[in-house]
Amino acid sequence: MAHIRGIAKITAARETGDAPLIIGNSLVFGNVCGKVLVEGNVLPNRSVENQTQELLVFRGGDSIHKVNESKEKTKSKKQPER
């Protein structure tokens, strides 16, 4: 259901090769680059760029949220019972 219109650009980040994902009823008229999940409208003359490997979630307006995708789990050592 998403639409890319006008002079919009959807590009992968040069540094990481990650590309945006546009979902839902999103409308993109601006530029989106890198590992960005778009769930809203990107208006003309607006750029949402991410050159890192962290996921950014864009919901429209100025709403940009970083998502920590670290899957490393630290194992806690079980203390011996006394």
N, CA, C and O atoms as a GROMACS GRO file, in nm:
protein
  328
    1MET      N    1   0.081  -0.120   0.000
    1MET     CA    2   0.000   0.000   0.000
    1MET      C    3   0.086   0.127   0.000
    1MET      O    4   0.033   0.236  -0.021
    2ALA      N    5   0.216   0.115   0.023
    2ALA     CA    6   0.303   0.233   0.026
    2ALA      C    7   0.320   0.289  -0.114
    2ALA      O    8   0.313   0.216  -0.213
    3HIS      N    9   0.342   0.422  -0.122
    3HIS     CA   10   0.362   0.489  -0.250
    3HIS      C   11   0.486   0.576  -0.244
    3HIS      O   12   0.510   0.647  -0.147
    4ILE      N   13   0.566   0.568  -0.350
    4ILE     CA   14   0.684   0.653  -0.367
    4ILE      C   15   0.651   0.745  -0.484
    4ILE      O   16   0.623   0.697  -0.595
    5ARG      N   17   0.654   0.876  -0.462
    5ARG     CA   18   0.607   0.969  -0.565
    5ARG      C   19   0.704   1.085  -0.584
    5ARG      O   20   0.795   1.107  -0.504
    6GLY      N   21   0.681   1.159  -0.692
    6GLY     CA   22   0.757   1.281  -0.718
    6GLY      C   23   0.903   1.252  -0.745
    6GLY      O   24   0.936   1.159  -0.818
    7ILE      N   25   0.991   1.332  -0.687
    7ILE     CA   26   1.135   1.316  -0.708
    7ILE      C   27   1.200   1.245  -0.589
    7ILE      O   28   1.315   1.272  -0.554
    8ALA      N   29   1.125   1.156  -0.528
    8ALA     CA   30   1.174   1.081  -0.412
    8ALA      C   31   1.291   0.991  -0.451
    8ALA      O   32   1.299   0.943  -0.565
    9LYS      N   33   1.382   0.969  -0.355
    9LYS     CA   34   1.494   0.878  -0.374
    9LYS      C   35   1.496   0.779  -0.258
    9LYS      O   36   1.492   0.819  -0.142
   10ILE      N   37   1.501   0.651  -0.291
   10ILE     CA   38   1.513   0.546  -0.191
   10ILE      C   39   1.645   0.476  -0.224
   10ILE      O   40   1.657   0.410  -0.328
   11THR      N   41   1.744   0.489  -0.136
   11THR     CA   42   1.878   0.435  -0.166
   11THR      C   43   1.937   0.360  -0.048
   11THR      O   44   1.903   0.385   0.068
   12ALA      N   45   2.025   0.267  -0.080
   12ALA     CA   46   2.101   0.196   0.023
   12ALA      C   47   2.216   0.285   0.071
   12ALA      O   48   2.264   0.370  -0.004
   13ALA      N   49   2.258   0.266   0.194
   13ALA     CA   50   2.371   0.341   0.249
   13ALA      C   51   2.499   0.291   0.185
   13ALA      O   52   2.518   0.171   0.169
   14ARG      N   53   2.586   0.381   0.149
   14ARG     CA   54   2.714   0.342   0.088
   14ARG      C   55   2.800   0.262   0.184
   14ARG      O   56   2.863   0.163   0.146
   15GLU      N   57   2.804   0.306   0.310
   15GLU     CA   58   2.892   0.244   0.409
   15GLU      C   59   2.848   0.103   0.448
   15GLU      O   60   2.932   0.016   0.469
   16THR      N   61   2.716   0.081   0.459
   16THR     CA   62   2.667  -0.048   0.510
   16THR      C   63   2.597  -0.133   0.406
   16THR      O   64   2.590  -0.255   0.420
   17GLY      N   65   2.546  -0.072   0.301
   17GLY     CA   66   2.471  -0.145   0.200
   17GLY      C   67   2.327  -0.171   0.240
   17GLY      O   68   2.252  -0.234   0.166
   18ASP      N   69   2.287  -0.124   0.360
   18ASP     CA   70   2.150  -0.144   0.408
   18ASP      C   71   2.054  -0.052   0.335
   18ASP      O   72   2.083   0.066   0.314
   19ALA      N   73   1.938  -0.106   0.298
   19ALA     CA   74   1.837  -0.029   0.225
   19ALA      C   75   1.714  -0.006   0.312
   19ALA      O   76   1.689  -0.083   0.404
   20PRO      N   77   1.638   0.100   0.284
   20PRO     CA   78   1.517   0.130   0.359
   20PRO      C   79   1.406   0.028   0.331
   20PRO      O   80   1.407  -0.040   0.229
   21LEU      N   81   1.311   0.021   0.424
   21LEU     CA   82   1.190  -0.059   0.408
   21LEU      C   83   1.073   0.035   0.429
   21LEU      O   84   1.060   0.096   0.536
   22ILE      N   85   0.988   0.046   0.328
   22ILE     CA   86   0.872   0.134   0.334
   22ILE      C   87   0.749   0.045   0.350
   22ILE      O   88   0.724  -0.041   0.266
   23ILE      N   89   0.672   0.065   0.459
   23ILE     CA   90   0.560  -0.026   0.486
   23ILE      C   91   0.430   0.050   0.509
   23ILE      O   92   0.428   0.172   0.521
   24GLY      N   93   0.320  -0.026   0.513
   24GLY     CA   94   0.189   0.029   0.546
   24GLY      C   95   0.139   0.124   0.439
   24GLY      O   96   0.160   0.103   0.320
   25ASN      N   97   0.072   0.228   0.484
   25ASN     CA   98   0.015   0.330   0.394
   25ASN      C   99   0.107   0.449   0.380
   25ASN      O  100   0.060   0.562   0.361
   26SER      N  101   0.237   0.428   0.389
   26SER     CA  102   0.335   0.536   0.384
   26SER      C  103   0.336   0.602   0.247
   26SER      O  104   0.317   0.538   0.144
   27LEU      N  105   0.360   0.731   0.248
   27LEU     CA  106   0.380   0.809   0.126
   27LEU      C  107   0.518   0.872   0.135
   27LEU      O  108   0.550   0.938   0.234
   28VAL      N  109   0.601   0.852   0.033
   28VAL     CA  110   0.735   0.908   0.034
   28VAL      C  111   0.750   1.002  -0.084
   28VAL      O  112   0.740   0.961  -0.200
   29PHE      N  113   0.773   1.129  -0.053
   29PHE     CA  114   0.798   1.230  -0.154
   29PHE      C  115   0.940   1.284  -0.141
   29PHE      O  116   0.989   1.352  -0.231
   30GLY      N  117   1.007   1.254  -0.030
   30GLY     CA  118   1.143   1.302  -0.003
   30GLY      C  119   1.245   1.191  -0.024
   30GLY      O  120   1.224   1.102  -0.106
   31ASN      N  121   1.355   1.197   0.050
   31ASN     CA  122   1.465   1.102   0.034
   31ASN      C  123   1.480   1.016   0.158
   31ASN      O  124   1.473   1.065   0.271
   32VAL      N  125   1.501   0.885   0.136
   32VAL     CA  126   1.524   0.792   0.245
   32VAL      C  127   1.646   0.708   0.209
   32VAL      O  128   1.654   0.653   0.099
   33CYS      N  129   1.742   0.700   0.302
   33CYS     CA  130   1.867   0.631   0.274
   33CYS      C  131   1.910   0.549   0.395
   33CYS      O  132   1.905   0.597   0.508
   34GLY      N  133   1.952   0.426   0.372
   34GLY     CA  134   2.008   0.343   0.478
   34GLY      C  135   1.906   0.256   0.546
   34GLY      O  136   1.796   0.233   0.496
   35LYS      N  137   1.944   0.207   0.664
   35LYS     CA  138   1.862   0.113   0.739
   35LYS      C  139   1.753   0.189   0.814
   35LYS      O  140   1.766   0.219   0.933
   36VAL      N  141   1.645   0.220   0.740
   36VAL     CA  142   1.534   0.298   0.794
   36VAL      C  143   1.404   0.223   0.766
   36VAL      O  144   1.381   0.179   0.653
   37LEU      N  145   1.322   0.209   0.867
   37LEU     CA  146   1.188   0.153   0.852
   37LEU      C  147   1.092   0.271   0.851
   37LEU      O  148   1.080   0.342   0.951
   38VAL      N  149   1.023   0.293   0.739
   38VAL     CA  150   0.932   0.406   0.726
   38VAL      C  151   0.790   0.355   0.746
   38VAL      O  152   0.742   0.267   0.674
   39GLU      N  153   0.723   0.413   0.847
   39GLU     CA  154   0.584   0.378   0.879
   39GLU      C  155   0.495   0.502   0.871
   39GLU      O  156   0.386   0.503   0.928
   40GLY      N  157   0.539   0.604   0.802
   40GLY     CA  158   0.464   0.728   0.793
   40GLY      C  159   0.496   0.798   0.663
   40GLY      O  160   0.541   0.735   0.568
   41ASN      N  161   0.473   0.928   0.659
   41ASN     CA  162   0.493   1.005   0.537
   41ASN      C  163   0.623   1.084   0.543
   41ASN      O  164   0.652   1.151   0.641
   42VAL      N  165   0.701   1.074   0.436
   42VAL     CA  166   0.822   1.155   0.420
   42VAL      C  167   0.786   1.263   0.318
   42VAL      O  168   0.769   1.235   0.199
   43LEU      N  169   0.774   1.384   0.365
   43LEU     CA  170   0.727   1.494   0.281
   43LEU      C  171   0.835   1.544   0.186
   43LEU      O  172   0.953   1.515   0.206
   44PRO      N  173   0.796   1.620   0.082
   44PRO     CA  174   0.896   1.676  -0.010
   44PRO      C  175   0.999   1.759   0.065
   44PRO      O  176   0.968   1.820   0.168
   45ASN      N  177   1.119   1.761   0.015
   45ASN     CA  178   1.232   1.834   0.074
   45ASN      C  179   1.271   1.783   0.212
   45ASN      O  180   1.337   1.855   0.287
   46ARG      N  181   1.232   1.663   0.247
   46ARG     CA  182   1.268   1.601   0.376
   46ARG      C  183   1.358   1.482   0.346
   46ARG      O  184   1.332   1.405   0.253
   47SER      N  185   1.466   1.468   0.423
   47SER     CA  186   1.557   1.354   0.408
   47SER      C  187   1.567   1.279   0.540
   47SER      O  188   1.581   1.339   0.646
   48VAL      N  189   1.559   1.148   0.531
   48VAL     CA  190   1.580   1.061   0.646
   48VAL      C  191   1.697   0.971   0.607
   48VAL      O  192   1.681   0.882   0.523
   49GLU      N  193   1.814   0.994   0.667
   49GLU     CA  194   1.934   0.920   0.630
   49GLU      C  195   1.992   0.849   0.751
   49GLU      O  196   1.994   0.903   0.862
   50ASN      N  197   2.039   0.728   0.728
   50ASN     CA  198   2.104   0.650   0.833
   50ASN      C  199   2.223   0.579   0.772
   50ASN      O  200   2.207   0.488   0.691
   51GLN      N  201   2.343   0.619   0.812
   51GLN     CA  202   2.465   0.557   0.761
   51GLN      C  203   2.522   0.455   0.860
   51GLN      O  204   2.635   0.409   0.843
   52THR      N  205   2.444   0.421   0.964
   52THR     CA  206   2.490   0.324   1.063
   52THR      C  207   2.418   0.192   1.042
   52THR      O  208   2.331   0.181   0.956
   53GLN      N  209   2.454   0.091   1.120
   53GLN     CA  210   2.387  -0.038   1.111
   53GLN      C  211   2.272  -0.050   1.211
   53GLN      O  212   2.205  -0.153   1.216
   54GLU      N  213   2.250   0.055   1.292
   54GLU     CA  214   2.136   0.056   1.382
   54GLU      C  215   2.010   0.089   1.302
   54GLU      O  216   2.014   0.171   1.210
   55LEU      N  217   1.900   0.025   1.337
   55LEU     CA  218   1.774   0.051   1.269
   55LEU      C  219   1.712   0.181   1.319
   55LEU      O  220   1.702   0.203   1.440
   56LEU      N  221   1.670   0.266   1.226
   56LEU     CA  222   1.594   0.386   1.260
   56LEU      C  223   1.451   0.363   1.214
   56LEU      O  224   1.428   0.314   1.104
   57VAL      N  225   1.355   0.398   1.299
   57VAL     CA  226   1.214   0.389   1.264
   57VAL      C  227   1.162   0.530   1.247
   57VAL      O  228   1.171   0.612   1.339
   58PHE      N  229   1.107   0.559   1.130
   58PHE     CA  230   1.052   0.692   1.100
   58PHE      C  231   0.902   0.679   1.085
   58PHE      O  232   0.852   0.603   1.002
   59ARG      N  233   0.828   0.756   1.169
   59ARG     CA  234   0.682   0.748   1.168
   59ARG      C  235   0.617   0.875   1.114
   59ARG      O  236   0.496   0.893   1.126
   60GLY      N  237   0.695   0.962   1.055
   60GLY     CA  238   0.640   1.086   1.001
   60GLY      C  239   0.676   1.205   1.089
   60GLY      O  240   0.711   1.188   1.206
   61GLY      N  241   0.667   1.324   1.033
   61GLY     CA  242   0.703   1.445   1.109
   61GLY      C  243   0.850   1.440   1.147
   61GLY      O  244   0.936   1.416   1.062
   62ASP      N  245   0.878   1.462   1.273
   62ASP     CA  246   1.016   1.456   1.323
   62ASP      C  247   1.036   1.334   1.412
   62ASP      O  248   1.130   1.329   1.491
   63SER      N  249   0.950   1.236   1.399
   63SER     CA  250   0.952   1.118   1.485
   63SER      C  251   1.049   1.012   1.431
   63SER      O  252   1.013   0.932   1.345
   64ILE      N  253   1.172   1.014   1.484
   64ILE     CA  254   1.272   0.915   1.445
   64ILE      C  255   1.318   0.844   1.572
   64ILE      O  256   1.356   0.909   1.669
   65HIS      N  257   1.313   0.712   1.570
   65HIS     CA  258   1.351   0.634   1.687
   65HIS      C  259   1.459   0.533   1.650
   65HIS      O  260   1.447   0.464   1.549
   66LYS      N  261   1.564   0.526   1.730
   66LYS     CA  262   1.666   0.423   1.712
   66LYS      C  263   1.616   0.296   1.778
   66LYS      O  264   1.556   0.300   1.885
   67VAL      N  265   1.642   0.184   1.713
   67VAL     CA  266   1.604   0.055   1.769
   67VAL      C  267   1.730  -0.024   1.794
   67VAL      O  268   1.807  -0.049   1.701
   68ASN      N  269   1.752  -0.065   1.918
   68ASN     CA  270   1.870  -0.144   1.953
   68ASN      C  271   1.846  -0.288   1.910
   68ASN      O  272   1.762  -0.357   1.966
   69GLU      N  273   1.921  -0.331   1.811
   69GLU     CA  274   1.902  -0.466   1.759
   69GLU      C  275   2.004  -0.564   1.813
   69GLU      O  276   2.013  -0.677   1.763
   70SER      N  277   2.081  -0.525   1.911
   70SER     CA  278   2.184  -0.612   1.965
   70SER      C  279   2.120  -0.739   2.018
   70SER      O  280   2.034  -0.735   2.106
   71LYS      N  281   2.163  -0.851   1.966
   71LYS     CA  282   2.108  -0.979   2.009
   71LYS      C  283   2.201  -1.052   2.103
   71LYS      O  284   2.175  -1.166   2.143
   72GLU      N  285   2.310  -0.984   2.138
   72GLU     CA  286   2.403  -1.047   2.231
   72GLU      C  287   2.339  -1.051   2.368
   72GLU      O  288   2.292  -0.949   2.419
   73LYS      N  289   2.339  -1.166   2.427
   73LYS     CA  290   2.285  -1.179   2.562
   73LYS      C  291   2.400  -1.216   2.652
   73LYS      O  292   2.478  -1.307   2.623
   74THR      N  293   2.410  -1.147   2.760
   74THR     CA  294   2.516  -1.179   2.855
   74THR      C  295   2.465  -1.287   2.948
   74THR      O  296   2.358  -1.274   3.008
   75LYS      N  297   2.541  -1.391   2.959
   75LYS     CA  298   2.504  -1.500   3.046
   75LYS      C  299   2.554  -1.469   3.186
   75LYS      O  300   2.673  -1.445   3.207
   76SER      N  301   2.464  -1.470   3.279
   76SER     CA  302   2.507  -1.446   3.416
   76SER      C  303   2.549  -1.578   3.478
   76SER      O  304   2.481  -1.680   3.467
   77LYS      N  305   2.662  -1.572   3.542
   77LYS     CA  306   2.713  -1.693   3.606
   77LYS      C  307   2.633  -1.717   3.733
   77LYS      O  308   2.612  -1.626   3.814
   78LYS      N  309   2.591  -1.838   3.748
   78LYS     CA  310   2.515  -1.872   3.868
   78LYS      C  311   2.609  -1.882   3.986
   78LYS      O  312   2.710  -1.953   3.982
   79GLN      N  313   2.576  -1.809   4.090
   79GLN     CA  314   2.658  -1.807   4.210
   79GLN      C  315   2.635  -1.938   4.286
   79GLN      O  316   2.521  -1.984   4.298
   80PRO      N  317   2.741  -1.995   4.338
   80PRO     CA  318   2.723  -2.119   4.417
   80PRO      C  319   2.643  -2.090   4.543
   80PRO      O  320   2.659  -1.985   4.606
   81GLU      N  321   2.557  -2.184   4.578
   81GLU     CA  322   2.476  -2.168   4.697
   81GLU      C  323   2.562  -2.193   4.820
   81GLU      O  324   2.651  -2.278   4.818
   82ARG      N  325   2.535  -2.120   4.926
   82ARG     CA  326   2.614  -2.136   5.050
   82ARG      C  327   2.532  -2.198   5.157
   82ARG      O  328   2.582  -2.219   5.268
   0.00000   0.00000   0.00000
